[in-house]
Amino acid sequence: MEARIHFVGNTMIDTLLANMDRLRISDFTARGLQQAKDELDVLKLPDSERRAYERHQDDLHQQASMFQSSYGVGLLQVRKLGRKLGREEGQDEGRRTERERIARSLLDVIADDTVIAEKLA
């Protein structure tokens, strides 16, 4: 019996590879693309404008770095505060638990109403 299924490969890739010599990325066009490319070509700028652009880029990098640093410092401060508040909450809970334990042990010792009455009198 003859096989009816034949491996044909990936037709999309095969077509792309077969036409690679005819494809040119420079043919890609979009409205305003060439104008933007010309305006943003930093190497074509006069020296003073290029230096101003580079200073602007440096400023943006500095701002991003400061933001990142501030974020890290803020995160550390929040974590430190969280630990402090957590410790305080744990200590408060520990004191409350200890008071309850003492109260329960006193109830075990003073189980009789007459003893309580004598202590209050």
C-alpha positions in Angstrom: 0.0 0.0 0.0 1.4 3.4 -1.0 1.8 6.1 1.7 -0.7 8.9 1.2 1.0 11.3 3.6 4.1 13.1 2.4 6.3 15.3 4.4 6.4 18.7 2.7 8.2 20.8 5.3 7.3 24.1 6.6 5.8 25.9 3.6 6.0 29.3 5.3 9.7 29.0 6.0 10.4 27.3 2.6 8.7 30.3 0.8 10.6 32.8 2.9 13.9 31.1 2.2 13.2 30.8 -1.5 12.5 34.6 -1.7 15.2 35.9 0.5 17.1 37.4 -2.4 14.1 39.5 -3.3 13.3 40.7 0.2 14.8 44.0 1.4 14.1 45.4 4.8 14.7 48.9 3.4 11.6 48.5 1.3 9.5 48.7 4.5 7.6 51.9 4.6 5.2 53.5 7.0 3.8 57.0 7.0 6.3 59.4 8.6 9.0 56.7 9.1 11.6 58.3 6.8 11.0 61.7 8.3 11.4 60.4 11.8 14.6 58.5 10.7 16.0 61.7 9.3 15.1 63.8 12.3 16.4 61.2 14.8 19.7 60.5 13.1 21.9 61.8 15.9 25.2 61.5 13.9 23.9 64.0 11.4 23.2 66.6 14.0 25.5 69.6 14.4 28.0 69.2 17.2 26.2 71.5 19.7 22.8 69.8 19.1 24.4 66.3 19.4 26.1 67.2 22.7 22.8 68.7 23.9 21.0 65.4 22.9 23.7 63.3 24.6 23.4 65.4 27.8 19.6 64.9 27.7 20.1 61.1 27.3 22.6 61.2 30.2 20.1 63.1 32.3 17.4 60.5 31.5 19.8 57.7 32.6 20.6 59.6 35.8 17.0 60.1 36.6 16.2 56.4 36.0 19.2 55.5 38.2 18.0 57.8 41.0 14.5 56.4 40.8 15.9 52.9 41.0 18.1 53.8 44.0 15.2 55.6 45.7 12.9 52.7 45.2 15.5 50.4 46.8 16.1 52.7 49.8 12.3 53.1 50.2 11.8 49.3 50.0 14.4 48.7 52.7 12.8 51.4 55.0 9.4 49.8 54.5 10.8 46.4 55.3 12.6 47.7 58.4 9.4 49.4 59.6 7.4 46.2 58.9 9.8 44.2 61.0 9.6 46.7 63.8 5.8 46.7 63.8 5.7 43.0 63.6 8.0 42.6 66.6 5.9 45.1 68.6 2.7 43.2 67.6 4.3 39.9 68.6 5.4 41.4 71.9 2.0 42.7 72.6 0.4 39.4 71.8 3.0 37.6 74.1 2.1 39.9 77.0 -1.6 39.4 76.4 -1.0 35.6 76.3 1.0 35.7 79.5 -1.7 37.7 81.3 -4.3 35.2 80.2 -2.1 32.3 81.4 -1.7 34.0 84.8 -5.4 34.6 85.1 -6.2 31.0 84.2 -3.7 29.7 86.8 -5.2 32.0 89.4 -8.7 30.6 88.6 -7.3 27.1 89.2 -6.0 28.2 92.6 -9.1 30.1 93.6 -11.8 27.7 92.6 -14.0 28.4 95.5 -16.3 31.4 95.7 -15.8 31.7 99.4 -12.0 32.1 98.9 -12.6 34.9 96.4 -15.0 36.6 98.8 -12.5 36.4 101.6 -9.8 37.9 99.4 -12.0 40.8 98.4 -13.1 41.6 101.9 
